[in-house]
């Protein structure tokens, strides 16, 4: 699965507890430091895709102010996929950081900035 940032954030938002859609939006905003604001339409497309892949599942439903809230939870497979994606991203970030350090060192050695 090609994991997008909204998918990654939705999975991460579900690691510690089941959440409903708006709760996932709020948690994604918090996790990204306010950088990513998931729109509800985008979120439900992401949730459908994650559920179809078996990475999340419906935990329960409850009525709230006359509307049905669906709470989703991370599956074991979802946790495994999220862990793999987090490791891949961390390795890529380490590679980028090392290359940037090497570039800065080479520029300093040449006397350019």
Secondary structure, DSSP 4 states (H G I P E B T S, - for coil): ----HHHHHHHHHTSSS-EEHHHHHHHHHHHTTTS----HHHHHHHHHHHHHTTSEEEEEEEEETTEEEEEEEE-HHHHHHHHHHHHHHHHHHHHHHHHHHHHHHHHHHHT--
